[in-house]
Amino acid sequence: MTAPAALTVIVLDASPAGAQVGARVAAVRIADNREATPLHDEVRAGHDGIAAMADMLRTCLRAVEPHAPDLIAVCVGPGSFTGLRTSCALASGLGLGVGVPVIGVTRGEALSEVLNAAVTAERLDGWIALYGARSGRWFVEQCEANNQISEARAVESAGWVPPQGQWLLAGDAAADVIGAFDANALSLAVQTGTDCVQIARAAVAQFQNSSPFRAPLPLYVDQPEASKPAGGLRSMPV
């Protein structure tokens, strides 16, 4: 699919989990498929930030007027269950309301352009992105030098060992990992976290590709946890 000369992309990201949990709503204008101009960018920390995403989106849409959205990009994970559900639902609703495509982007896909370039320049075996998950666990996306990103998975942080070779580390847990292993085998990426421009560019790349878009659905590596209410379940209605 051929994109217009300039696209206004609305970006929603509430994927970070753990200590980094929060939400971002942004707008990026991408001209001639490359030049990116941020039009608006709001970040709020914590679960309160996730709860405020609808208000943040409303502010964003007002800020980009008179431009109308051409594309909605949403980070689908891996990451915070609540954040992913909220951002994907908002993105889907906005896309339906304004009649534009909604494209899901993983955190690794957003980082891949800059990480792949670094891997090539430094002649490494690939990159590994690690993100905070539930206590004692990381989410992992990995890409070898062939630029093929493997399916996201969850690992126990205490038992994780990097594969043989020389790898570039990224993701919000990368700094926690880098000091635990051979410095000759692992190096820390200059940029470890995604930004709104990278998410927008990754979505535009899909938009231009003839293959199906990634659906705006949460990427659940672990299944969401559900607990019974403290008082127990209600009895069946009579």
N, C-alpha and C positions, 0 to 999 in steps of 0.2 A: 504494500500500500504506500502510495506517495503522499508525504505530508505536505501541507502548505508551506510557503516560504518562511513563515513565522508561526509559532505555536505558543499559546498561553497554557501552561501546565499547572494544575493545582496539585500540590503534594501533601499527603497525609502520612505521618509516621508516628506510631506509638509502640514501636517494637521493643525498645530497651526494657530489660527486666531488672529485678534486684535493686541495687543502689542507684542505678541509672534510670529507673522507671520515670516516664514522663511522656509528653506529647509535643509534636511539631506540626504546624500547618503553614504552608508556604505557597507562593506562586512564583513561577519562573517563566520568563519569555525566552524561547529558543529560536534563533534565527538561522536559516540556512543549515539546519541540522546540527550546528556546532556551537555558535556563539550564544552563551547563556547569560541572561540578565535577571538577577533576582528582583522581583517586584515587591515582595512582601515575605516576611519570615518571622513567625512568632513561636517561641518555645516556652512551655510551662512544665515545671518539674513535678514529680510525684503523681499519685493517683488523682489528686485534685486537677492536675493538668489533663489527664485523660477524660475526666468528667466534664471538663470545660471545652472539649474539642468542637462541639456544635457551635458554641459562641465564637471560638477562634476561627472556625470556617466562615461564619457570617462576616466577621471583621475582614477576613482575607478577601472575600468576594467583593466587598465594598471598596477595598483598597485598590483592586485591579481595574475597576471601572474606568473607562468604558469598554475595556477588553472583556470579552466573554470567554469562559474556559473552552479550550479546544480538546483537552485531554485531561483525565484524572489519573494520577499515579499514586498508588498506595503501597507502602512497605508491608509485605505479608508475613514477615518473620525471617528466621525463627526468633521467638522472643516472648514477651508478656502476653499471656492468654487474654486478659481483659483489654489490653491495649490493641491487640490484633483484632479482636471482635468489634471493638468500638470503631476503629479507623476503617476497617473493611466495610462495615455497615454504612457509615457516613459516606464513604466514597461511592458505594453502589447506589445509594439514594440520590446523591448529587448527580451522578452520571445519568440515572434514569430521568431525573427532573429536567436536566438541560439537554439531554439527548446527545451525549458525547461518549466515546469509549472510556472504559475504566480498566486500567491495566495494573496487575499485581507485579511487584518487584521484590525479590528477596534481598536481604542485606548484602549477601555475597555478590549478587548480580549488580547491585549499585556500586560496590567497591571494585568490581572486576576490571574496569577500564584502567584505572590508575595502578592497581596491583599487577595486572598482566604486563603493563609497560615496565614496571620495576623489575619483575621477574626476568623479562627478556634482557633488560639492560645489565642486570647483575648476574645473568646466566645461572639462575637458581632452578631448582626442580619444580617449584610452584609456590603457591601461597596457601595458608591456613588461616581462617577467620574463626575466632573463638568468642562466644558471647555468654554473659552471665545467664544462668538458668535457676532452677531450684537449688536450694542449699546443697553444696557439694557436687554440683553438676555444671557442665558447660554444653552449649549447643555449638556444633562444629560444621562449617562449610569448608571444603577443600577443593583446590583447583591445581591440577598438574600443568606442566608447561604447554600442553596441547590446548589449554584454555577451556577445557570441559569441567564444569563445576559439578562435583558429586552431590548426591542427595544429602540434605542436612541430617545430622544425627545428634544424639545426646550421649555424652560420655561422663564417667565419674572423674572429677577433677583430680582426685588423689591417685588414681591409677593410670591416668592418660600419659602416653609416651608418644612423641612425634615420630613419624615414619623416618626411615633412613633417607639421608640426603640433606640438601641445603634448602631451607624453606623461609619464606617471608611470613611473618605473623601480623595479623590485623584483628579487628574486633575489640569490643570493650573489655574483654578479659585478657587481651594479649600482654599487657604490661605485667599481669600477675604471673604469666607463664615464662617470660623471657629469661628471668634470672635463674630458673630451675634447671636449665639444660645447657648443653655445650654452646657457647657463643659462636663457635665456628659453623654450627649447623643451623642456627636460627638467628634471624635478624628482625628487628621491629620496623614495621612500615612507617614511613613519615606521617601518613594519615591512617589512623586505625579505625575511625568511625565514619559512617556515611553522612553526607550532607544532602540538602534538598536538591541541589543542582545535579548531583550524581544520580539520585533517584529519578529525577525528571529525564535525564539523558537516557537512562536505562529503559524507561518506559517508551520514549520516542524511538529508540532502536527497535523495540518490539513492534511499535506502531508501523514502522516502515518495512518490517519483515512480512513475508507472505504467510508465515506459519501462524497458527492460532496464538492469541495473546494468553499470557498467564492470567488465570481467573483471579479476581479480587477476593480470595478466600484465605482465611488464616492458615498458615503453614504450621500445623501441629506436629512437632517432633515427638513430644510426650503428649498423652491424652490429658485434657483438663481434669483437674481433681474436683470431685463433687462430694460434699459431706452432708450427712443427714442433719436436720435441725436439732438443736440441743434438746428440745422437748419431744423429739420423735416425729414421725410422719403423721399427718392427719388421717383419720379413719376414712374409709370409702363413704361417699354420700349414699344415703338411703333412698 
